[in-house]
């Protein structure tokens, strides 16, 4: 039986991904190369290339390794809760590795684990909730692009540095020409690295995309539904009308 070489044992996908992330997180995205990664793994560059082929393949391997950390949502979870859980988990994963986000740039975030943990179940839940496939993909893309963009433009691991860069840029502005930008720097700086900017925007997108609840069925045509004790409205097809008291009256 052929025996695996020590080099092959050290070039497993998991070891490669862990080592690559350690380089990027510790030394920055510019430090990652096949040569530095092969040296860290104590293997040849050729052995590494047999696993990854090129930088794009390496980044795909690392991304898919990270995607294993995305949650598996329990069946029956409400659509809004499942959606928020998936995308906030992705956001935390991305903000934890800003160097990897920078390296990937415009490359699509694809891979078996990402498709299985995020894309496919999110689309399946949306279709099951009443969306068409096109509507489901549109909602997914909006939330995905919000998440990726929010993680791409700020290094949340170093908020002090991020605020310092913003402060320097705003301080250089002419207050006569940019009175709002130059005149409220202290108020703007906390917002630059505030995670709630993302979470609030995500909740707005989820609320806007949430499938409408099915209408309440009548027991028979012509049934009458009382509203707040202020009278009854006849009809066979309910339409919600907001009453001054805050509840809904069903009318035809």
Secondary structure as GFF3:
##gff-version 3
##sequence-region A 1 252
A	DSSP	alpha_helix	6	10	.	.	.	ID=ss1
A	DSSP	alpha_helix	13	27	.	.	.	ID=ss2
A	DSSP	three_ten_helix	29	31	.	.	.	ID=ss3
A	DSSP	alpha_helix	34	41	.	.	.	ID=ss4
A	DSSP	alpha_helix	45	52	.	.	.	ID=ss5
A	DSSP	alpha_helix	55	67	.	.	.	ID=ss6
A	DSSP	alpha_helix	79	95	.	.	.	ID=ss7
A	DSSP	alpha_helix	98	104	.	.	.	ID=ss8
A	DSSP	alpha_helix	112	114	.	.	.	ID=ss9
A	DSSP	pi_helix	115	119	.	.	.	ID=ss10
A	DSSP	alpha_helix	120	128	.	.	.	ID=ss11
A	DSSP	alpha_helix	133	152	.	.	.	ID=ss12
A	DSSP	three_ten_helix	156	158	.	.	.	ID=ss13
A	DSSP	alpha_helix	159	171	.	.	.	ID=ss14
A	DSSP	alpha_helix	179	183	.	.	.	ID=ss15
A	DSSP	alpha_helix	185	192	.	.	.	ID=ss16
A	DSSP	alpha_helix	195	209	.	.	.	ID=ss17
A	DSSP	beta_strand	225	226	.	.	.	ID=ss18
A	DSSP	beta_strand	232	233	.	.	.	ID=ss19
A	DSSP	beta_strand	239	242	.	.	.	ID=ss20
A	DSSP	beta_strand	248	251	.	.	.	ID=ss21
###
